[in-house]
C-alpha cells in the first residue's frame, strides 16, 4: 500500500484496517491462568523456611556474609568510604546526612 492511496481513503477505513492488522499480528491473551498459583507459592515459601534459619535471628550474619559483601559493587563501597571520611572530617554534617536519609 503506497502513501497516496492511504491519504485518499477516509480515516475510519484506515482505523479499521489498522485494527484488523493489529488483531492479526497480536495473538489473543488468555485472561485466566490454567491453574491456581497460590498453593505453589505457599509450598515454595514453606520449603524456604525449612531450608534456611529465620532471617530475624541471623540478620547481622546475613548482612556481613561474604556472599553479600561480594555482591555489592566496588563503587558502593567507595561511596560509603567517602561518606565515612566526610563525617569524620566534617562532624557538623551529621544532621544534614540524617535529614537526607
Buried (B, 14 or more C-beta within 10 A) or exposed (E): EEEEEEEEEEEEEEEEEEEEEEEEEEEEEEEEEEEEEEEEEEEEEEEEEEEEEEEEEEEEEEEEEEEEEEEEEEEEEEEEEEEEEEEEEEEEEEEEEEEEE
